[in-house]
Amino acid sequence: MKIKKVLCMVLCAMLALSLVACGGTPSGGDEEANKIVIFQQKTEIYDQLVELAKVYQEETGVEVEVWPIAGDDYYQNLKTYMTSESGPTVFTLNSASEMEEMKGYLADIGDVEVLGKIQDSLLKVMDGKTVGIPMTAEGFGIVYNKDMVDPAAISTMDGLISFIETSGANGINGLGLSQEDYFLMGQILNFPFAVQDDPVGFCRKLYNGEVNLADVAEFQDFAKLMVAIRENQVNPVEVTYDGNCGDFATGKSAAIHQGNWCYSMFSSYEIDFDMDLAGVPVGGNTAISVGIPSYWFVNGDASEAEQQLGKDFLNWLYGSETGADYLMNKFGFLPVVDGMTSEKLDPISASLADAIAEGNVIDWTFNTEWPVSFITTNLQPLAEEFFTTDMSEADFLAKLTEAFVTAANG
């Protein structure tokens, strides 16, 4: 019996050793590692990413494993992997709260060569370290029909308001909005915040009760614009997103406030005009509002060798011709690297890409600095009240100020 017991113990120990040898985790490999693991949440590019992994291995000899998304909760799965020390080498995150929570796992990638070709404003920096590379970019502003709108005429707030008034008199929506929370007032309200000299500091002062939006010129502009929309066209609380895009496609609206994602809505229409994208001219602004939906990160818990392999992969993905071909033509991403181009961009995305290349962009302050759920919980009811009453500009800005203070301190 003793001999059997000893043999059993030996066999168990050997089995455990073999499992460790065969199943080394991505975040705990040795210094001779020659494999990386990628985990990201965009299911629509999974097959193309697997194909790219094979190409990368052929070119570099480094094995790349792409994990599929199991279920809908990518972030919860990622956290589980990380806390069990079996996390991927390269992964993605898309919200400020996720990045803050995962900050301890984000490696410093400041020495990646391709970063020198990406605008600083598009990189993710935390605690003075560059930790994230933008997957792609999205942007929003005034999408306008070039047959119906002279861009110079809407480049100032007075000009834009005059255009809305004239259009309304002719039975046309000058600048269409729609009833959904982000599209009614959530995204367009980003402009007066993002054009401040220090948007983050401005938000902090607002939340602390040190700023009254009624005293800020850019918000005065914004309130005037909202009144012009309310008084001169179809009430946006009665318009759906689909209807707003349809009105633009059929010429019932000369312009709409939307992002590059809306172009897919036009596929069921025969568009016979050219379109372009302009910024909302609060305070004389001309820039487009641009944000990064997701960033790539390297696992800071991985070994130094694995971290280097992860950084090498990202440098190749955004710095090589092969990587650019996949990003632009197979993933359908917007270029974020200087000199990277795509011939397959739709007109709105092409305008956005030009704005990025020229540096004519402002941040998504609403996505990073506003209180959590502010748009849905606090702003949407106020916006609906504004568009269904005769609320004055002064009352609107007073209530908007109060809403931010309440949400930030509640």
N, C-alpha and C positions, 0 to 999 in steps of 0.2 A: 504493500500500500504506500509506503514511504517513497519507493522508487517511482511509482505512478504519479504521486503528488509532485515530486521534483520535476519529472518529465513534463507534467502539465504546466508547471510554473515556467519552465524553460521555453516551452512552445508558445505560451502566452506572451512572454517577453519578446521572443523573436517576431511574433506577429505584430506586436506593437511597434517594434523597430521598423518592420517592413512598411507599415502604414505611414509612419513618419517619413520614411525615405521616399515613398511613392506619392504621398499626398501633401507635400510641402505647400503651405499656404502662400498666396500671392504677396501678402504683407510681411511674411517672415522668412523669405528665401535666403539662400546663402549668397556670398559675394560673387559667386561664379554664375549667377542667374543669367539665363538667356531666353527668358520668356516674360511677356507682360499679359495682364488680363485687363480688358476694357469692359466697363459697365456704364450704360447711359440710357436716358429715358425716352429718346425719340424712336418709337417703334417703327416709324415709317422709313427709317434709314438702316434698320437692322440688317437686312439681306445685303445691302450695298456695303455696309461696314464689314461684314464677314468676308465678302469678296475682296475688299481692300486689304484685310488682314493677310490674306493669302499672297497678295501682290507684295506687301511689305516684307513678308518672310522670304519671298523669292529674291527681293532686292538686297536685303540686309542679313538674312540668316537668323533673324530674331523671330521666335514664335509668338504669335498673337492669338489669344483666345478671347472671343467676344461672348460675354454672358447674355442670354436672353432675359427679358423682363418677365418674372413670374408673377402674374396678377397685375393689378392696377397700381399698387402702392410701391412705386420704385424707391422713393426716399426711405420708407420704413425698412424695405429689404436692404438698402445700402447701409443704414444704421446698424442693422443686425449683423451684417458681414463685418463691419468695422469694429464693433464692440467685441466680436468673437475672434478678432485678430486674423480674419480670413478675407480681408477686404481686397478689392481690385487694385491694380496698379494705377490705372487712369479711370476717372469717373467724372460725372457731370452733376452740377447743382444749378438751380435756377432762381431761388429767392434769397433775399438778404437774410431772412430768419434761418434758413437752412445753412447758409454759409457761416453765420455766426455760431450756430450750434456745432458745426463740424470744423470749426476753426483749428482745433488741435490736430486735425488730420491733413491739413493743407500744406503741402511742401512749398518751400521757396523755389520758384522756377525763374527767378530773375536773370539767370545766366543763359536762358534759351535764346539762341541767336536771332530767331525770327521775330522776337519781341520788338526789335529795333525797327521793324517795318509795320508795326501796329500802333495806332495813336494811343497815347497814354490814357486818354479818357475812356477808351474801350477796354482796357485791361482791368482785372480785379486786383486791387491792392488792399491788404489788410495789415495793420500794425507796421506800416512802412515796407512791407514785403510784397512783391508781385507774386500772386498765387494762382491766378486764373487767366486762361486764354479764351476769348469769346468764340463760341461755336459759330455764330452768325449774328446778324443784327436785324432788328425790326424798327420801323419808324412810322410816325403819323404826322399829319398836318392837314392842310387844305388840298384835297384832291380836286382838280378843276378841269373842266372841258375847255380845251384851248381854242375851240371855235366860238365859245361864248364868253370867255374871260380873258381880259388883258392882264397879265400878271403885274404889270406896273400899277394898274388901277386898284389892286387890292394889297399893295405893298405897305400901305399905312392904315392905321385903324380908321381914320376919317374916310379914306378911300374905300375900304372894305364895307363900312357901314353904309356909305352912299350907294355902293353896288347892290347891297342887300335890299335897300329901299327901292331902288330903280327896278330891280328884278321883280320884287313883290308887286309893284304897280303894273307889271307886264304879265303877272300870273306865273312867275317862275320862282322857285326857291333859290335864293342867293347862296345860302350855305346850309345844307341839310344836316340835321342831327337825327338821332333815333332814340327810342324810349329806354333802351337797356342801360344799366347803371354806368358802365364804362363809356358808352357811346353818347349818353345824354349830356353828361357834364364831367365825368371822371377824367377822361384823358385830355380833353381840351383845356381843362383847368390847370394842367401841368405847366402850360406856357408861362403864365405870370409868375409862377414859382421858380421855374428853371432859368429864367432870364435875370434873376437877382444876382448881384455880384458874388454873394456867398449863400447859395440856396440852403445849405445845411444850417448855417448860422441863423438865417432868416427864419427857418422853420422852428428852431429852438426858441427864438425870441417870441414868435407867434404863440407857441404852446405855453410859454411862461407868462403870457398876457402882456408882453412888452410891445406888441405890434397890433395896430388896428388896421385891417385891410382897406378900410375906407380912406385911409390917409396915404395909400401907396398908389402911385400913378398907374402902374401896370395893371393893378386890380380895378382901378377906375375904368381903364380901357376895356377890361374884360366884362365888367358889368354893363357898360354901354353896348357892347357887342351882343350880349345875351338879350338885352331889351330889344335891339334891332331884329334879332331872329324871332323873338316872341311876337313882335308887332307886325311883321311884314311877310310871314310865310306860314305854311302849314305847321301847326303846333307839333313839336317833335315828340311829345308824350303820346301822340296818336300814330306815330310812325315806327314800324319795326325795322330792324337791321336790314332784312331782306327788301323791305319796301324802300328804304332809303337808298340802297344800292341800285334798286330797280329804277327809281326816279332819276338817278344820275345817268344810268345807262340809256334811258329813253328820252333824255333831254328835259325832263320836268324840273330837274335841279341843275343849276349851272356848276355847282361845287358841293362837296360834302366834306365833313371832317371825318377822316378815316385813316387807316394804315395800309401798308403794302399788302397785308393779308387779304384785303377786300377784293383784290383783282380776280380771284377765283370765282367771285359771285357774278362776274360779267360773262362767264362762259356760255350761259344760256341766252345771251342777247347778241344781236348783230351790231357790234360797236362800229360806227362809221366816223369816229372822230378821234383825235389825239388827246391825250390827257397828261397832266403833269402834277407835281407836288410842291406846295409852298408852305412856309411857316405861318403861324398866326401872328399878326404884326403888333402884339402888345408891346408898348414901349419902343416901337420901331424895329422889332425883331424880324429877321429874315430866315432864321435857322429852323431846321426840321428837328422834331423831337425824336431822338434815337435811343434805343435801349438794347440791352443784350438779354435775350430770353434764357440763355444757358451758358455756362462756362465749363471748360475742361479744367480738371485739377489732377495733380499727382499725389498719390497717397504718401503722406509724410511718415506713416508707420512702416512703410516698406523699407527694405535695406537700402543702403546708399547705391548699390549696384542696380537694384530694381528701379529706384527713383531716376537714376540716370537713363535707364532704358525707356522709362516713361517720358522723360523730357526729350529724348532723341526722337521718339515716335511723334510727339506733337510738333517738334521742329520740322520733321519730314512732312507731316500732314499739311502744315501751313506754309512750308518753305520750298517744297519741291513741285515740279511740273505735274507729276503723277498725283500727288496729294491735292493740288489745286483743281485738277480735272475732276476728281471725285467730289470735292467740296462744291464746285460750281455746277457741274453737269450731271452728277449722279445723286448728290444729296439735295441739290437745288438751293444751296445756301447763298446768302448775300456776301460779297467779298468784304473782308475786314482787314486785309493785308494790303499795304500800298503796292500798286502795280498789278494786283490780281484782278482779272476781268472775267466777265461772262457774257457770251452772246445770246444766252437764253433767258435773260431777265425780262420780266414784263415791264411795261412803261413806268409804273409807279416804283417798282423796285430799282429800276435803272436810275430814276431821279434820286432815289434815296442813296444809292451807291455813289452817285456823283457828289451828293452833299457830304457824305462820309469822307470821300477822297479830298474834298476841298476844306474839310474841317468845319463846315457850316452846319454844325449840329449842337443841340443842347441835350442835357441828360433827362432821364426819366425820374425826376424827383418824386413823383407820386408813388413810384414803385419801391423806393428805398427809404424815404423820409416821412411819409404820411403815416398816421396811426394805423394799426392793423384793422382791416375791415372798414376803414373810414368811408370809402366810396359807397359800399353797399348799405352800411348801417346808418351813417350820418348824412352823407352828401345826397344820396338819391332822394330821400324824402324832401329835403330842402329844394332840390332841383325841380321836382314835380310840383311843389307848392309855388315856386317862382313862375313856372310856365303855365300854371292854371289860375293865377291871380294877377292883380295889377301891382304886385310888390315892387316898390321903388328900388333904384340902384343902391341908395343908402341903406335901406332896410335889408336888402339882400347881402350886402357886404358885412353889415353888423351881425346878421345871423350866421354868415359863413365863418366869421371870426370866432363867434361863440361855439360853433360846431367843432372847429378844430381844437379849441381849448378844452372843451368837454371831452372829446374823444382821446386827447393826449393825456388827460389827467384823471379820467374816470376809472 
